[in-house]
């Protein structure tokens, strides 16, 4: 940063390569490319030059349909935005559930969980003839707070979504974006059918 502050640019910086056009970074050979800034970064004009083995869509819609088709035809693995960056929407859903109940996550069971773990620790100490340190005891007894439960729910949701997408892609012999859309539409149809709003033969 000292060099940048003095020169207002990284141009002519001797310890690395300066790329004047930022968009050219997308075309550098790499294993994983994560376009995370804006939409339509990869399109039919530059998709043939993308050399990454895996493209993870961290931004919303960083690939155009043409860009997607070109990369898919080359065998590039594309992790679609609706899967890769769904964490924020998932946590917003958890927040909506919390607001409906007007009770924060963990409030009903945290103390019960801590008391149960405390009794378990006492049994372990008694049978092992070893007293745990205060730090060890805190680590074991600590009941899940709201953040712990949200992270746990997020991890579980994302793992399940990734596994479902992968299984569908293998079964249907399609790319991950198509598989993710297939799963989403199937779930919506299932809910509508169970509610009586969708009739099928």
Buried (B, 14 or more C-beta within 10 A) or exposed (E): EEBEEEEEEBEEEEEEEEEEEEEEEBBEEBEEBBBBEEEEBBBEEBBEEBBBEEBBBBBEBBBBEEBBBBBBEEEBBBBBBBBBBBEEEBBEBBEEEBEEEEEEBBEEEBEEBBEEBEEEBEEEEEEEEEEBEEEEBEEBBEBBEBEBBBEEBBEEBBEEBBEBBEEBBEEEEBBBBBBBBBBBEEEEEEEEEEEEEEEEE
